[in-house]
Amino acid sequence: MTLEALLDAAEDRIPRVAAALIEPAVTPDQDSTDPDAIDFELVDHDNGTLHAAQVKSGGSGTEMSAPDAFGILLRMIRARPRAQSYSLITNMRLHPKAMQLNRALSTDDPQDLREQLQRLMERSRWRQEPAAMSDEELDRLHRARISVDSRERYQLRNQLRERMRRLRNEHRDGLGHASAGRLTNYLAFEIHRRASGEFHGVFTLTQFRDDLLTPGRHLAYELGEFDWGIMVSAVPAPPGIPRPDLIDHIRTALTGGDRARAVSICAVLGPSGIGKTSIAASYAHDRADAYDHIFWVNGESSASLRASFQSIHDWLVSRGIEGADADGSRLRDRVRTLLGASARPWLMIIDNVIDRRLVQPWMPSSGRGHILITSTNQVSWATHSARVAVQVMTPDQATALIQMRLGEQEGWDARSERTAAALAERLEYWPLAMELACGYLAGCEFGLSEADAYLEQIRDLALNDRYSIPHGYPETLVGTIRLALQRLMNKQELQPASDGAAYALFPAAYFASRQIPIWLLYFATLMSSEDAARAGLRHPAVLGPSATVPFTAHEMHRALRTESLAQRDEPLCTLPQEQWSAAHCEGVDDTISVNEIVQHVIRTLAESGNEVPAILSQAAFHAQGWLAAFIEANDEKHLLAVLPHVQNLANHARRLGIATDMLAVLWGNLAGAYVLLGELDEAREALESELAHILARKEPTPLLELKTRAQLADVLRNVGEELAVWLKQLYHARDLAGQLVDSWPEDVSLVVSNCLTILGGHAGRGVADPAIQALADDLESLQERVPGTRHTQVQREIRQINLALSNGHMSDEEVELRCRSLLEDEGLPRPQRLQLTAFLTEALAFQHQWSDALDNLQAIREYMVEWPLHPQLMARTVHNVGLRVGLAMASGVPECRIALTLLIGGADASPAPECRPLLSTLISMVAHMPAGHLSLEAGMRCMPFKMQTLRLLEAVCDQDHERIRTTHTGLTEHDSAALTRDDEIGWRLLSEAVIASAVSLMLRGA
């Protein structure tokens, strides 16, 4: 309470306070004979008592009577007769008469107060006191109040911490979660020191303020680090010229109103290059002391969002944020949960959001946080209430920017001020245009005196390109970029790297803006697919220091930097070398970024000519090569990092209606990545684009068509298309395979193996169709005509194991042995290893080898937690293993056992205790998966209902009646109609038994 009173004084809620006296040995009233009557008092500079307080605590449920309260107050007013006010502070509940006493204290008339006191005290030991009290004592008692504070200790401590944080923020000194606790403990210690007699009990307000506003560096030294204002990921540096009006608008939008735990969201909107990102960075740095963590998210695409959230998750878990749990839900929900549960204030900046619908599912909706969005899409955020529109700079800001960039080159005088103002006006106060203009002048060692000549040149260039400028862009901006390209190509001292840099901007304009691999850009600029084939280029290609080339990628990057058109970005990956994949070589992680406005202007220039198909094709050849190499090497980290660039190339090709052979190959590899991510609709669109181009070619490409149709058939089957739709693709694939079997035996063998896997996955679910069997026979015949590879041999084994697990034609022991034998191959590709591990887990569960099954299931779960790939396999695993574990666990629950006996006449023996962790692991895997991914695998029906059944079974096993009720209610939300099918008898029995046991337990619990 003393600390809270000092905070009140520090915040000027109590005026004229100079110090607090804490149980002092020497009191302001030297004639006081009862120093223990006061716990602390606030005094002014003349040592006069402004406020005296006594604190009385009681245990839970205790009550303070009116006589007790009156006696304490009487001691206080007699011990400190000159105090201006008095408080009796207690956590005890007031007796009704004590509440009457507190109301009576507000009575102005002394005689009226005396009479009320006499009635309240008439049966207590104080019954004589009201009549004996003087009018002066009654006046002092009138200035006293009883204050009931029912807050728990932790609540009070948290509120004090927040008040200290707020006060320090007002003085531009931050305070984090740990440092707030450290500072609270220190101030409490200083109060206790004075309570024990040190410093005569005096704690001056000046000393308190000095302690409270201890410099942040001192707190950080005590903690070993700062625990506030921590910027996670690459938060840009603050701009040199602040724009405080916009910062204030953002602050008001984010902090205005009482939103409790709802997250405030502000959208910063405007055209490219206007300074949205800089303003967001400026706000982050300006308000860094108000947040413990500041997260920077790239909102450009689903892949960049996923990568940014992975970084945030990794940071939160590594910092031990409360709630971090490996058994959390899928990545974005895990981050949302962690931030929602954190007691620490945070800021998330999601930069370059293309579409609100893309980013909406990723944004946390609750927690002690703020979200700042930057976007060019004004329409997408039109209905959002908290919007800040970014316009051009004010004339003063623009002049200040030019002075900052050019002021050191010459003395700044009134003439310079006028010239700078004219330059800013000619450039329409556009930040990027002014930056580039200043860069040109400084690079040419021109001063402001030459600015007029520059202005005429850039204005002429812009006017010449007027009709190709998109809406919303000033003409001078396009002209500036064009001039920068010309200057690059004319930099004789940097040739030929500067020429290469100028050409590199064109493929760079079609990649994502951040983390462009510099060696990918280098080869996408300089090497055609034909030259790459002749040179035997293998992706991802990086030239070593000993390579003899006219210029290197880093020299090209240096040339780009001379015009401020690119800058070094974060590496693709920071794994130690011993963890590198086979495709991970030295230099592959080096990246640059190109500003989005520069990209847009370059695209505008390119699209006014006829070179775009060639630019996109060459970039597509190398980008898809990198993607394919990382997929083949099981390098998930780089796959996800390169994916945004492949996506961007595909999107631009689609936007422009461009289709080439190389783009068709890119669509195919992109579809493969989409399948790995479970994004089947996107995979279908990419494959259909690829197939449309193949069929439109004058010269057929039967091998590429064969691969595309087989891949498309699998996707169509899994998105739920009718049998005839996807079977049509397999018929075409069969015919093409027959034509190519002699000329391309290995490729045909691989594709035919994949086609058989597709058919096996369908037929394995009990669907007997003569047409499918005939097609399978044809494909098997083709398979026998070609030499088998190790991959196709393993694939055949996997098909056989999968079929055996469905029809029982192979014993569980044999399945186990075959899986273990295949898993001994260290060169086994990751998808096949995961698939075989899942089959092994299923076989072990059938044999009730619960410990071994758990080990293998946990290996699968660990991969799932780390990477958002192979969701179909994950869904199939929880489905098949879940049924076997569910039936075993149900046999051990008396209520379920009775239900199974009634349904089928008996039940298995109760499982060993080791079975229980399997159920928990399965449920944690389901929680980690997006709901849509549960049903990606064709034939997996009623998956939400089945997984809810497992949750209900867990609640039944735990005898948790509340969870049983809520989980049972949740079952009604899911469709279970398909469980009537003959091939769903296992899940039907399990669900009926679990539901019956849950109902029984609920009835008994009621």
N, C-alpha and C positions, 0 to 999 in steps of 0.2 A: 504494500500500500504506500510505503514511503517513496519507493521508486516511481510509482504512478503519480504521486503528488508532485515530485520533482519534474516529471515529464510535463505535467500540466503547467507548471511554472515556466519551464523551458519553452513551451509553445505559447506563452503569454495568455493562457486561459485564466491564470490567477495573476493579476497585475502587482507590481511593486515588490515582488519577492526577491530578496537578496541571498537568503540561505535557508537551509533546513537544520533544525536542532533535533537530534535523534537521541532520546532518553538522556538529555544532558545532565552533567553533574552541576553545572552552573546554569541557572535559568534567567530569562529576562526579568522575571519578578523575584527580586532578591529576597523578598519577604515570604516567599512560598514555603510552606511547611510540608507540602505533599508533592515532591518532585515526581513520584511514580504515577501520579494521576494522568500524566500525559506521555504518550508514546513518541510522538514527534510533533513539531510545530514549524510553521513557516514564518520567517521574520523578515522585516524590511531592512533598509540600510542603517536605520537608527536603532536596530535591534528590538523594534517593537513587534509584538506578536500579531501577525495577520490572521493566522488560523492555527488552532490547536486540535489535535486528534488523538483518540484512544481507539485501539483495535482490540476487539474481543472475539475470539474464535471458539467454536464449539464443534462437537462431533456430529455425525450425520443424525438428523432428526431432533437435535436439541432445540430448546425454545428459550427465548429471552423474555422474562416477565417485565411488567411495567415498573415494579419497585427496583429490580436490579438495574434497569436502564436509567431510572431517575437517580439512583445513588451514584452511578458512574458519572452522569452529567453534572451532578451537584459537586462532586470532587473536582471535576474539570474546571467549572466556572470559578471555584474558589481558589484553585491552584494557579490559574492564569486569568486573573480578573480583568486584565487590560486587553485580552485577545478580542479581535474583531468578529470572529466566528469560531464555532466549535463543531466537531463531528465525532459521533460514536459510530464506528464502522464495525459491522459484525456479519458473519456468515450464517448466524442462527436465525431460525424462523421467529418472527415476533408474535407474542401472545396478543390476542385481540385488544387487551387493555394497553399493551405497549404500543400498538398501532394508534390507539386513541391518544396516548401521550404524545406521539410524534406529530399528530395533527394539531394537538393543543399548543405545541411549541410555536406554531405560526400565528397565534393570537396576539394582536397588537396591544390590547388593553391589559395592563398589569393586573388589575383587580379581577378581570375575567379569567386571566391565566391562573391566578391564585386559586380561584374557586374550582376550576377544572382540576387542578392538581390535588386539591383537598378531596374531591370526590374519588379520584383515581387512587389516592394513597391512604384512604381512610381506614383500611384494615391491614396496613403494612407497618413495618418498623419506622417508616418515614412519615407517619401521619401527622406529626407535629411540625415538620419542616416547612410546608407551604405557608402556614400562618406566620412562622418566624422569619421568613425570607424578606429582605428589604426590596424596595422597588428596583434598586440598582441590580440586585441579584436576579430578580425576575426579568429585567431587561437583558441581562447577559444570557439567561436561560432561553429567552426568546430568540437569541442569535444561534442557538444550538439545534442540531438535527441528528436524527438516528438514520444511518444509511445501511441498508441491507445489501450485501454483495454476495450473491449465491454462486458466483463463478467458481468452477473447480480450479485447482492450482495450475493445471496445464493450460486451461483457457486463459487465465490471467497472464501466464507467461507468454503465450502466443500473441496475445493482444499487445503486450508491452513490446515484444519484438517487432511487430508490425509498426507500431508507433515510432520506435527508434529508427526503423528502416525509412519510414516516410520523412521523418525530420532530417535524417542524413541526406536523403535524396534532394530535399529542398536546398541543401548546402552543397550539392554536387559531390557528395561522398556516398558511395554505395554500401550496401550491407547484405551479405548473403545469409543462407540458412545457418551454416555452421558459425560464421562470424557473429551473427545476431545472438546465438546462444553464448558464445564466448564473451561478448560485450555485456550481455545481461548478467552473467555470472560475476564478471568483474565489478559492475556497478553494485550488485547485491553484496559483494564482499566489502566494498568501500562503505556501504551503509552499515553492515555488521561491525566493521572496525569502529565506527563512530558510536554505535550502540554500546560497545564494550568500554567506551570512555576515551578512545583516541581522538585527538584534535578537539577535545572538550565537546564532542558530539556535533561539531559544526561541519556541515557540508555546504559550502557556498555554491550559489547557482553558477557562478563563473567557472569554478572547478568542475562542477557537474557537466556543464556544457562542453568544456574542454575534453573531459573524459568521453562524453557521448560522441563528440565529433572528432575522435581520434583519427588521424589520417589513415586512409585505406591501406597505404603501403605498410603501416605499422601492424594493422590487423592481419594483412596478408603474410607478413613476416612471422607473426605468431602462429598462424595456421599452416605455414609452409607454402601457401598459394592463395590467389584470389578465389573467392567462391561466389563472386557476383560479376556480372558483365562478361561472362565467358562466351566467346563467340565460337560456335561449332560450325565447321565447314568454312568455305572461303568467302567470308563476308568482305565485300570490297572496302577499300579505304574511303574515309569520308571525303566528299568533294572539297576542293580548296575554297570555293565560294559558297557559304551557307545560304540557304533560302528559308529563313526562320518563319515566314508566313505559312509556308507549306508544312513545316514541322509542327507548328502550332495547330494547324487544321487536323493533322494526323493524330496528334496527342489528344485533342478534344474528342475526336471520333472514337478513339480507343478507350479513353478513360472517363468520358462523360456518362452520367447515369449510373444507377445501381443495378448491376447485372448479376449480382451474387456470384455463382460459379460458372455462369455462362461465358463463353469466350467471345470477346469483342473482335470484330473483323472489319478492317478498313481496306477499301480497294483504291489504289492509286492508278489513275487512268490517264492515257494520253498516247500520242503517236510515238513511233519508234524514234529514238535519239533525242527525245525531249528532256531526258534526265530522270526518268522514273526510278531506275535502279540506283542512281546516285542519291536521290532523295531518300529512298528506303535505307540505303547505307548510312546516310547522314542522320536519319532518325535513330538508327541502331546505335551509332556511336554517341549521339547527343543524349540518349536516354539509357545508355548502357548501365548506369548506376541503379536504375529502377528494376532491372531484371537479373536473375541469377544466370539464366542461359539465354543465348540468342542463336536461333537456328536458321541457317540460310538454305532454302530449298529451291532447286531448279524445277520449275513447273512447266517446262517446255513440252514434255511428252509423258506418257505413262511410264516409259522406261526410266526417264530422268527422275521422275517422282519416286519411283521404286528405289533407285540408287541413293537418292538423298535421304529417304526415310530409313534405308538400311544403315547409312552413316549415323543418323540421329539415334537409332535404336542401339547401335554398337556403343555410342558415347554414353547414353543413359545407363546401359547395363554396366559399362566399365566404371562409371562413377558411382555405382551403387545406389542409384535413385530408388527410393522405396517403392516396392511393387514390381521391380524387375524379376521376371520369372520365365525360365526357359519353356514352361508349359503354357505360355500365353497364347493368344489367338494369332491370326495371320499378321504379317508385318505391319500393315497400316493400323490395324485395330490394336496391335500390341503397343505401338507408339502412342496412339490416342489414349489407351488405357494408362500407360505410364505417365503421360503428361497430365491426364485428368486426375490421377491420384496424387501427384506431387504437390507438396505444400509450398514449393518454391515458385516464384513468379518467372514466367518465361515469355519470350517473344519469338514468333516464327514468321519469317519473311519468305513468301513463296513468289519467286521472281519469274517474270516472263510467262504468265499463264495465258495460254492460247484460248481456252474455253473453260468457262465456269463449271460446266458439267464434268469435265475431266478432273478437276481438282477438288470438287465438293466432297467426294467420299473420303478424301485423305485428310480433311481439316478436322482437328479436334473440336468438339462442340462444348466440352465442359472442362473446367480446370482454371487455375490461376494464370491464364495466359491471354495474350493478344496475338492476332494474326494480321499481317500486313501483306496485301496482294499487289503486285504490279502487273498490268495487263494493257495490251493495245486494244482489246476487244471491248469497246464502249457498250455495245448492244448486250453482250453477255451479262454485264453487271448493271444494266439500266435500272433494275428494280431493287438493287441493294441500297439500303438507306445511307450507310456510311461510305461516301465516295469523296475522293479528293481529285479534282481535275488538275492536271499539270499543264500549265501554259508555258509560253516562252519566258525567258528571264526578263526582269525589269531592266530599264536602261541603266540604272545604277549598278545592278548585279552584273550585267554584261560588261560594262566598262571596267568594273573591278576584276572580272575574269581576264580581260585582255591585259590589264595592268599587271596582274599576277604572272601571266605567261611571258610578257614582253618587257616588263618594267625594269628588269635587271640589265637589259641590253643597252639601255641609255637612260640618261637622267629624265625623270618624269616631271613635266612642267604643265602649265596651262594649255600649251599647244598640243602636247601629248594627250591631255585629257579630251580636248575637242576632237582630235583625230581618232582616238579610241571610240568615242561616242559615235562618230560617223561610221566607223568600221562596224560597230555593233548594229547600227541601224540598217546598214546595207545587208548585213547577214541575218536580218530579221530576228535578232536576239536569240537565235537557235543555238543551244549549247554545243552540239557536236560540230556545227558549221564553224563556230568561233574557235573551237579547239583546233580543228583542222587548218583554219586560216592562220591562226597563230603559229601552228607547227610549220606551215609553209614559209611564213616570213622568217621565223627563227632559223629554219633549216637552210634558207638561202642567205642567212645573215643580213636580212633586210630589217630596217627599223620601221617605225610607224610612218616615217616620211615617204616610204615607198608603197604605202597601203593603197593609195588611190589607183596606182597601176594594177595592183593585184585585184582590186575590186572590179575594175572594168573587165579584166580577163575572165574572172569567174562568172561575172554576170553574163558575159557573152556566151560562155559555155552552157550555162543553165538555160538561156533563152533558146539556144539551138536545139535543146533536148526537151522543150516544153511539153510536147504531146505524149512523151513516154513516161512522164512523171505521174505516179499514182496519186490519187486524191489525198490531200492532207500533208503532202511533203512540199516544203518550199523549194523553189527552183534552184536556189543557191546551194542547197545541200547536195543534190545530184551532181551539180557542176563541180563541187569541191571533191567528191569522190573520183569523178572522172579526171580531174586535174591531178589528183594523187596518183592515179594509174599512169598517166603520162609522165609524171616526174619519176616514178619508179623505173619506167622503161628507158628513161634518159639519164639515169645515174651511171655514168661511165665507170666511176671508181668502184662500183659494186657489181658490174657486169661479170658473168652472165646471171648471177644470183638475183639481181633486181628484176631482170626480165622474167625469170622463173617465178619470182614472188608475185609479180603482176598477174601472170597467168594462173598462179595458184589460187588467187582470190575467187576465180570463177567456180571451180569445184568446191572451194570452201563455202561459197554462198549457198550451196545446196546441202551441206551437212548441218547437223545441229550446231548451235553457236558456241557451246562450251565443250571443253575437253576433246578437241579435234586431234587425233593422233598425228603428229607432225610427219611421220614417215608414211602413213596412209595418204596424207595430202600430197606429199612429195611424189609418190609413184602415180597417184591419181592425176597429177598434173603432167608428168613427163613420160610415162610409159603406157603405150597402147596394149591392148590384149594380145595383139599379134606379136609385138616385140617381147612381151612377157613370156609368151609361149616359146618363142625362139630362144630366149635367154634361160628358159627353165626356171622362171621365178617361182618361188614357193612363198605363200603367205603365212604369217605376216612378215613382209620383207623389211629388213633394216640393213643399211650399209655400215660396215665397220670402219674404223679410222683408217685402215690401210686401203680402202677402196679408191680407185682412180676415177674420179668423176669431175665434171666442170665445176660443180658446187654441191654442197651438202644440204640436207634439210635444215640444219641449224643456221647455215649462211642465208638460206632463203627466209628463215624466220627473222634473222637480223635485218634483212632488207625490208621486210614488212614493218618492223618496228620503227624504221626511219620515218615512216609516214603515220605512225600510231594506228596502224590498221590491224594489229594483232598483238597479243601479249601471252606470255607463258601462263599456262593453267595448271591445275592440280594433276598429278600423274594418274593414269588409269588404275594403277594398282600399286600398293606399297608392301606387298608380301615379301618376306625374306627369300633369298634366292633358293634356299633348299626346298621351298614350297612352290616353286614355279612349275608350271605345266610344260609339256613338250613344245607347245607353241609360244611359250613366253621367252623371249630373247632380250638381250640388253638393248635398251633404247625404245622398245615397243611401247613403253608407258609414257614417253614424252608427249605432251600435248600443248596446244595453244588455243586461245579463244579469239573469235572475230565478232566484233560488236554486231548486234542484230540489224541495226540501221545500215551498217556498211554492207552486210549480206543482202539486204533488200535492194539497196541501190545497185549493187553489182548484178543482181538478178535482173533488175530492170534494164540495165545496159545490155546484158547478154541476150535477153529475150526480144530485144529490138532487131537482132540479127538471126542467123540460121544455124548457129553453132551449138545450141543447147542440147540437141539429141546426142551429139558427139561427146559433149562435156559430161552429160549424165551417164552415158554408156561407159565411158572410161572410168568414171568415179564408181559406178555400180560394179564393174568388174573387180576392182580392188577391194571395195568395201565388203562385197559378198564373199570374197576370198578370205578376208580377215574373219568374218563371221563364221564361215564354214570351218576354218582352221580351229577356231576356239571351240566350236561345237564338237568337232572330232577329237580334240584334246581334252574334252571334259573340263574345260576352263570356264567355269560359271562366272567368275568375277569379270573376265574380259568380255565374255559373251554379252553380259548385261551392260557393260560400258560401251561397247561398239554398237549395240542394237539401236540406240537413238539416231545414229548417223545413217544406218540402213533404212530406218523408218522414214527419215526426212527425205532421202533420195526417192523412195517409193512414192511418198506423198506428193512431191513436186512433179514427178513423172505423171502421176494420175491427174494432178491439177492442170497440166499442160497438154494432156492427151497424147503423151509420147510413149511409144512402145518400141523397144529394140531387143535384139537377141540377148544382150548383156543384162538389160533390165528384166527380161523374162527369167533369166537365171537368178537374178537378185530376188525376184518375187518368190521363186521356189525356195531359196534358202531362208528368206524372211518368214515364209510360211512354216518352215521347220522350227524356227525359233518361236513363233507364235504357238505352235503345238506344244513345245516344251513348257511354255508359260500357261497353257490352258486357255489361250485366247483363240478359240476355234473359229469364231465368226470372222476374225481378222485373217486367220489362216485360209479360210475358204475364199475370201475376197482376193487374196494374193494369188492363190492357185488358179482361180478362175481367170484372173488377169493374165497370168502366164499362159494358160491353155488357149485363151482367145488369141493371143499373139502368135502362138505356135501354129494354130490352125489357119491364121490369116497369111502366113508366109507363102511366098510363091514356091520356095523350095522346102519340102518337108524336112522335119528333124525328128524322125521316129524315135530315137533313143530318148531325147528330152521329153517328147510326148508320152512315152511309156512311163518314165519316172513321175511325171506330173499327174497322169491319170491314176496311178497307183496311190500316190499320196493324197490326191483329192478324194478318192473313194473312201479312204479311212476317215478323213475329216467329215465327209458327208454322212457316213454311218454314225459317227459319234455326235453330230449335231442333231440327229433324229430324223434324217430324211428317210423317205420310203425305201424299201428294199430295192425296188426297180431302179431308183435314181442312182444309188451308188454302185449297184451291180452292173449297170450299163458301163461305168468307167472300167470295171474289172474285165468285162468282155472285150473292150477295146484294148486293154492292157494285154490280155491273153493273145489277141491277134497280132499285136505289135511284137510281143515277145517271140512269137513263132517266126516272124520275119527276121528278127535280129539275133536269134539264138546262135547262129554259126559265126556271125561277124563280131558280136559283142558278148561273148559267153559269160564273162565275169559279171558285167553290169546286169545282164538278163537274169543271171542266177540270183543276184541280190534282190532285184525287183520282184521276181517270182516268189522268192522266199517271203518277202513282205506281203505280197498278195495272199499267200497261203496263211500267213498269220492273221490277216484281216478276216478271212473266211473261217479260220479256226476259232477266232474269238466270237464269231456269230454262231457257228454251229455248236460250239461247246456249251451253249445255253439251252440245249434240248430242242432246237429248231431243225426239224428234218425236212429238207427241201430237195427234191431230185435235181432241180436246176443248179443249186449250189453245189451239190455233190458232183455233178457232171463237170462243172467248172473247176472244182478242186482236183478232179481226176486229170483234166487237161493240163492244169498247172503242174501237177506232180509229174506228169510225163515230160513236160518241158524241163523240169528240175533235174530229171534223170539224164537228160541229154547234155548237160553242162557240167564242167568240173566244179566241185564244191570248194568254197573257201572256208577258212576257219570261222568267219562271221556267219556264213550261211549254215554251217554245221551246228554252231551254237544256237542259231535261230530255230533250226529244225528241232533240236533237243528241247528248247524252250516251248515250242508248240506242243510237242508230245507231253511234256510235264503239265502244261496248262490243261490239255485235254484229259489227262489222267486224273487230275484233281477234280475235274468236272464229272467224269463218268466212272471213276473208280477202277479203270482197267489196269492200274498199276498200284501196287501196295504203297502205303505211306512210307514204309521203310525204304522202298526202292526209290521213291521220289526224293527222300532225304539224301540218300547216297548219291544220286545223280546230280542233285543241286550242289552238294559239297564238292564233288569231283570237278564240276565246271567252275566253281568259285575259286579253286586253287590256281587258276590261270591269272597271273598278275596283270596280263595285258588285256584283260576283259574290259570292254567299253563300259562306262558308267551306267548307261540305261540297262544293259543286260545284267550287270552286277546287281543293280537295285531290284530288277525283276526276279532274278534267281534268289536273292535274299528274301524277297516277299514270298515266293513259293516255298522256300525252306521254312520260313516262319509258319506258314499254313500247314505244312506237313508235320512239323513238330507239334503244333497245336492239336492236330488230329490224333497224335500219339500221346497226348497229355504230357509231353516233355516241356513243362511250363518254363523252367529256368532258361533252357536254351532258346526257347521261342521268344522269351522276353529280351534276351541279349540281342537277337537279330532284329526284333521289332524296334528296340531302342536305337539301333544303328540307322534304321530307316527314318525314325523320328528326328534324330540329330541332323540328318541331311535335310529333312523337310524344314526344320527350324532355320537352318543356315541359308537355304536357297529356295526360291519360289518356283521350282521346276518340277516337271513330271507329275502334275496333279492327278492325271488319270490313273497312274500306277498307285499313287497314294490312296485314292478313293477305292480302288479295287482291293488294296491291302486291308483297309479298315473294314470293308464290306465282308470279305471272306474270312479273315482272321476273327473279326468281330462276331460272326455267327458262331464259329466254333467255340470261342471263349465264352460267349453269351450263354450258349446251351450248357456248357460245363458249369459256369457260375450259378445258373438257375437251378441246376441239380443239387446244389449245396444249400439252397435257401428253402426252408421247410414249406413256406407258402407256395413258392414256385414248383417245388417238387410235387406237392399235392395236385397242383393244376396240371402238370405234365402227366401225372398218373391218370387223371381224369380224361385228358385229351388223347393219350396214346397208350395208356395202360401201364406205364412205367417210366423210370428215369434213370440216367446214368448214376454211377457212384459219385459221392461228393468229391469235388476236386481238391487237390493239395493246396495249401495256403499260397504257393507260388503263383497260382493262377490269378489272384486278385490284382497284383500290380499290372498284369497284362491289360485288364479291363481299364484301369486308370490311364495307362499309356495310350490305349486306343482313343479314349475320350479326349485326352489332351491333344491328340493328333487331329481329331475332328474339330476341336475348338480352334486349331491353327489354320484350318482350311476355309477359304471363302465359300459361302453357301453354294454358289454356282458351280464350283469345282467338284462338289460331291457327286454331281450327276453328269460329269463329262463323259464317262465311259458308257458306251452303248450297252444296254441291257441292265445297267444298274438302276433298277426302278425303286421308287419310294425311299430314296436314300435319306432325306430329312427325317422321315418317320422311323426308319430303322435306327438311325443314330440317336434319335430321341429315346427309342426303346432301350438302347444301351445306357443312356443317362439315367433312365428310370430304374433299370436294373441295379445300377450303382447305388442309387438312393435307397432301394429296397435292401440291398446288402448291408448298408450302413444303418438301416432302421431309422432313417432321418424322415420323420413324418412331414415336416414342413416342406422339405425338398421333394418328397414323394407327391404331395398335393400339387405343387407348382409344376413339376415335370409332367405329371399325368395330365394336367390341364393343357400343357403345351403340345401334347400329342394330338389333340383335336385340331390343331392348326395345320397338320400335315396330311397329305393324301396317302391312303393305304389301300386304295381299290385294287391295285395290281397284285397285291399279296394273295389274291384268290387263285392265281395261276398255279399250275402243278409244279413248276420249277421253283416256286417260292415257299414250298412247304416248311422248310427249316425256319425261315424268318417268321412265317405265319405262326408256327407253334411257339417260337420264342416270345413273340409279341403277345400272344394270347395268354401265355403262362405268366409273363411279367405283369401284364395289365391286371390279370385276375389276382395276383398276389398283392399288387399295389392297392386295389380296391379293398381287399380283405384287411390289409393293415390300416387303411384309412378308416374303415368302419369300426375297427377295434380301437383306433386312436380317438375317434369321436366319442 
